[in-house]
Amino acid sequence: MSQSKSHTTLQVAAPEVLGPVTTEEARLLERVDLARLPRHVAVIMDGNGRWAQRRHLPRVAGHRAGTKTARSTIETCARLKIEALTLYAFSVENWRRPKAEIDFLMQLLREYLRKEMPLLQKNNIQMRFLGRIHELPMAVQNDVRDAMEKTARNKGMVLCVALNYGGRAEIVDAVNSILGEQNGHGPRPPITEESLARHMYTGSLSDPDLLIRTSGEMRLSNFLLWQIAYAEIFVTETLWPDFNRARLLEAFVEFQKRERRYGGIREDEPVAEEHARVAGQ
């Protein structure tokens, strides 16, 4: 059976774990150093509504299509041994959407957790949820707890789903958690970056190295404001339902082009000479 060149599948030597890949994916994999992948990837999954609108479909069709992209992204990252993947699923601001859409999203989440549990277990993925989970409908809370319990002993990638999440709310909750621990225990020690980080929803996880945003929007949308202080940001015009494995590999290629200095400079940069030149002007 013949296929177009862009969809021909083949095996490449390095990432046997991915199985068959397209010719485009193979070309990208040749450019990816599998030893220098980001430890923690965070994704703002944007564009479901626009994807549906362009196809004259209801918005919910875009959300359902987006779950397929989530599945591919999760499995690919797990197979490439990414340590953590955080997906922005539902923000504290999303409660402003029509009730019918919110109800659909909650039901879609519950359906996803039931259907994808075998995939999560097969890939040894541990699930966590970030956000004010106690404010969600009780049925959703139960399914969230069940998913975390079933995957708690898994030792592979940590999959964090940001649900009823807001970056500012997370910082407020972290501060309140610290203050709650300190009540009635003598002098209050100062809050440090280290103590605040320990009380974030992400806890002991490393901060994201790479933040991916689909749909071309150039904003953070109140996502992981504390944790992404030094993350590399990759924005693509691709809408989330169209963000396939090739686009994910493309993000990794771009990530590996970046020089991460964390506010410092390379040791081989001629700093002293440059300062002397400027001073002599």
C-alpha positions in Angstrom: 0.0 0.0 0.0 1.5 3.3 -1.1 1.7 6.4 1.1 2.7 10.0 0.5 6.4 10.7 1.3 5.5 12.9 4.4 3.6 10.0 6.0 6.0 7.1 5.1 6.9 5.3 8.3 10.4 3.9 9.1 12.5 2.9 12.0 15.4 5.1 13.1 18.3 3.8 15.1 18.4 6.1 18.1 14.8 6.3 19.4 13.7 2.7 19.0 11.4 3.4 21.9 9.2 5.6 19.6 8.5 2.9 17.2 7.6 3.8 13.6 8.2 7.5 12.7 7.4 9.6 9.7 10.1 10.9 7.4 9.6 14.4 9.0 10.0 13.0 12.5 13.1 11.0 11.4 14.7 14.2 10.1 14.0 16.0 13.3 15.3 13.1 15.4 18.6 13.3 13.6 18.9 16.8 15.0 17.9 16.0 18.6 20.5 15.1 21.2 18.6 12.6 23.3 21.1 13.1 26.1 20.2 16.8 26.4 16.4 16.8 26.4 14.6 19.0 28.9 14.0 17.4 32.3 10.6 19.1 32.8 8.3 20.2 29.9 5.3 22.5 30.5 2.6 23.0 27.9 -0.1 25.6 27.5 -2.5 23.6 25.3 -4.2 26.5 23.4 -6.3 26.7 20.3 -9.0 24.0 20.6 -11.8 26.5 20.1 -10.2 28.1 17.0 -9.4 24.7 15.6 -13.1 23.8 15.8 -14.2 27.2 14.5 -12.1 26.9 11.4 -13.9 23.6 10.7 -17.3 25.0 11.4 -17.6 22.6 14.4 -18.7 23.3 18.0 -16.0 24.2 20.4 -16.4 20.9 22.3 -15.2 19.1 19.1 -11.9 21.0 19.5 -11.6 19.9 23.1 -12.2 16.3 22.2 -9.6 16.5 19.4 -7.2 18.0 21.8 -7.3 14.9 24.0 -5.7 12.9 21.2 -2.8 15.4 21.0 -2.4 15.1 24.8 -2.2 11.3 24.5 0.5 11.5 21.9 2.5 14.2 23.8 2.3 12.2 27.1 3.4 8.9 25.5 6.2 10.5 23.5 7.6 12.3 26.5 7.4 9.2 28.7 9.2 7.1 26.1 11.9 9.7 25.7 12.4 9.6 29.5 11.4 13.1 30.1 11.2 13.4 33.9 8.1 15.6 34.2 5.4 16.9 31.9 2.9 19.5 33.1 -0.2 20.2 31.0 -2.4 23.3 31.5 -5.9 21.8 31.4 -8.3 24.2 33.2 -7.5 27.6 34.8 -9.2 29.4 37.6 -10.3 31.9 34.9 -11.9 29.2 32.8 -14.9 29.2 35.2 -16.1 32.3 33.2 -16.9 30.1 30.2 -20.4 29.0 29.5 -21.7 26.3 31.9 -22.3 23.8 29.1 -18.7 24.0 28.0 -17.4 23.7 31.6 -19.6 20.7 32.2 -18.3 19.1 29.0 -14.7 19.7 30.0 -15.2 18.1 33.4 -16.9 15.1 31.8 -14.2 14.9 29.2 -11.5 14.8 31.9 -13.3 12.0 33.7 -13.7 10.1 30.5 -10.0 10.6 29.7 -8.8 9.4 33.1 -10.8 6.2 32.7 -9.8 5.5 29.1 -6.1 6.4 29.4 -5.3 4.6 32.7 -4.0 1.5 30.8 -1.7 3.8 28.8 -0.5 5.5 31.9 0.2 2.2 33.6 1.9 0.7 30.6 4.3 3.7 30.4 4.9 3.7 34.2 3.5 7.3 34.5 2.7 8.8 37.9 -0.1 11.3 37.9 -0.3 14.5 39.9 -2.8 17.3 39.8 -1.9 21.0 40.4 -4.5 23.5 41.5 -7.4 24.0 43.9 -8.8 20.5 43.4 -11.1 20.9 46.4 -13.2 23.4 44.5 -14.0 21.0 41.6 -17.2 18.9 41.4 -17.1 16.0 43.8 -17.2 13.4 41.1 -14.1 15.0 39.5 -12.4 15.1 42.8 -13.0 11.4 43.3 -11.7 10.5 39.9 -8.6 12.7 40.4 -7.8 11.0 43.7 -8.4 7.6 42.2 -6.0 8.3 39.3 -3.3 9.5 41.7 -3.7 6.4 43.9 -3.6 4.0 41.0 -0.3 5.5 39.6 1.3 6.5 42.9 3.8 3.6 42.8 4.9 4.2 39.2 8.5 5.3 38.8 8.5 6.8 35.3 7.6 10.2 34.1 5.5 12.4 36.4 2.5 13.8 34.6 1.1 16.9 36.2 -2.3 18.2 35.1 -3.0 21.8 36.1 -6.7 21.8 37.0 -8.5 24.8 38.4 -5.0 26.2 38.4 -3.7 29.8 38.6 -0.1 30.9 39.1 -1.0 33.7 41.4 -3.4 31.5 43.4 -0.6 28.9 43.8 1.7 31.5 45.3 -1.0 32.7 47.7 -1.7 29.1 48.7 2.0 28.4 49.3 2.4 31.5 51.5 -0.8 30.6 53.5 0.6 27.0 53.9 3.8 28.3 55.4 2.0 30.7 57.7 -0.3 27.9 58.8 2.6 25.7 59.8 4.2 28.6 61.8 1.2 29.5 63.9 1.9 29.1 67.6 5.4 27.9 67.2 7.5 30.8 68.5 9.2 33.5 66.4 8.2 33.4 62.7 11.2 32.7 60.5 11.5 34.6 57.2 9.9 33.2 54.1 12.7 32.3 51.6 12.7 31.3 48.0 13.5 27.7 49.1 10.7 27.5 51.7 8.2 29.0 49.2 9.3 26.5 46.5 8.7 23.6 48.8 5.1 24.7 49.3 4.3 25.1 45.7 1.9 22.6 44.1 4.9 21.2 42.1 6.7 20.4 45.4 9.9 18.5 44.9 9.8 18.6 41.0 12.4 20.4 39.1 11.3 23.7 37.5 10.3 23.4 33.8 13.2 23.8 31.4 10.9 24.3 28.4 7.5 26.0 28.2 5.6 25.3 25.0 2.6 27.4 24.0 0.5 26.5 21.0 -1.8 28.7 18.8 0.7 31.6 18.6 -0.4 33.6 21.6 2.5 35.5 23.3 1.4 35.4 26.9 1.8 33.1 30.0 -1.9 33.1 31.0 -1.1 32.8 34.7 0.7 29.5 34.3 3.5 28.4 36.6 4.6 32.0 37.2 7.1 31.0 39.9 8.5 27.9 38.3 9.2 29.2 34.8 11.5 32.0 35.9 14.3 30.6 33.7 12.4 28.3 31.3 13.0 28.5 27.6 9.8 29.5 25.9 8.7 28.0 22.6 5.7 29.5 20.9 4.2 27.8 17.8 1.3 29.0 15.5 0.1 25.4 15.4 -3.2 24.9 17.2 -3.2 22.3 20.0 -5.2 19.6 18.1 -2.7 19.8 15.3 0.4 19.7 17.6 1.7 16.3 16.5 4.8 14.4 17.5 6.9 16.2 14.8 5.9 19.6 16.3 7.0 18.3 19.8 10.4 17.2 18.4 10.7 20.6 16.7 10.3 22.2 20.1 13.1 20.0 21.4 15.4 20.9 18.5 14.8 24.6 19.2 15.3 24.1 22.9 18.8 22.6 22.3 19.8 25.6 20.2 19.4 27.9 23.2 22.2 28.9 25.5 21.0 28.7 29.0 22.9 31.2 31.2 20.5 31.7 34.2 21.6 35.3 34.3 25.3 34.6 34.1 27.8 34.5 31.2 30.1 31.9 29.6 33.5 31.6 31.2 35.1 32.1 27.8 33.4 35.4 27.1 35.9 38.4 27.0 34.3 40.3 29.7 37.3 42.1 31.1 38.5 43.2 27.6 35.0 44.5 26.8 34.9 46.5 30.0 38.3 48.0 29.3 37.3 48.9 25.8 34.1 50.7 27.0 36.0 52.5 29.8 38.5 53.8 27.3 35.9 55.4 25.1 
